[in-house]
Amino acid sequence: MSLDAGRFDDCHGDEWEQESDRIEAINGDKGMLVLKRNVGQKIRINDDIEIMITGVDMFANTPQVKLGFIAPMCHRIDREEIYWKRKLEKVEK
């Protein structure tokens, strides 16, 4: 379900760069901003996190996107499956 980005102006302002950028409703007051980027382009999260599209490869006829993250060391960055594994290990202790 696509939402009008304008509904999020109070959180994000109205500085959307492209008409193709849109927010997808995923859960309650949370949304997912869907962007199209090319290799070498970056995405910023606040002032301290930068994500760069470093490549797109084909693996078993499926495209795989390579991402590079630049963030302060205090931010833990994990693939989702590693994140949930760590969460479960904490609960089990």
N, C-alpha and C positions, 0 to 999 in steps of 0.2 A: 504494500500500500504506500503510495507516494504522497508526501505532504508538501504543502507550499512552504518553501524556506522562510517566507515572511512570518510564519507563526513563531519562529524562533528568534525574532529580532531582539527581544528583551535579553536573550543570552548571548547572541552572536553578532548583533548589528545587522545591517543590510548590505554587507560588502561581499556579495556572491560574485565570483569572477565570470562564470559562464552559465548560460541558460541550462546546460546539461548537468550542472551541479544540483543535487537535490537531496532532501532528507527523507530517509525511509523510516517509517515508524516501526520500532521493534519491541518496545516494552514500556508501557506507562509513559513517564515523562522523558524517557531516553529516546534518542533517535540516531540513525546512522547516516552520515553524510557520504554520499556516493560520488566519487570523483573519477574523472578520466585523466590519466597522466601518461606521459611518454617516458622512455628511458632517459635518464639524466635529470628529469624534473623532480622537484622536491615538494613535500608537504610539511607544514609547520604546525606544531601543537604548542600553543603559548609561546613564550620567548626562549624556552630551553630545550625543546625537542624537535629534531629535524629528521624526516624520513625521506630517503631518496630511492627512486626506482633505478636499480643498477643494471637490470637486465631481464629479459624474458627468454626462456629456453623451452624447447619441446622435450618432454620426457614421456615416452610411451604414448605418443600422440596427444598428450595433454600439456597445455602451456603452464609453465611454472614461472612465477614472478619472483625476482630476487630483489630484496629490500635491504637497504643499509640504514642503520639507526645511529644518530648522534644525539646523545643525551647525557646528563650528569650521571655519574656512577651511582648516585643514590637511587636512581630509578632502575628497577629490575625489569628486563625485557625478556620474555620467554615466548616460545611457540605455545599455542593453546594447550596441546597435550602435555607439555612439560609443566605448565601452570597448574593444571588440574592434578597431575601426579604429585606435585609438591604439596598442594592443598590436602590431598588425601593422606599423605605421609604425616602432616602436622596433626590431623585429626586422630590418627592411629596412635600417636605417641602419648 
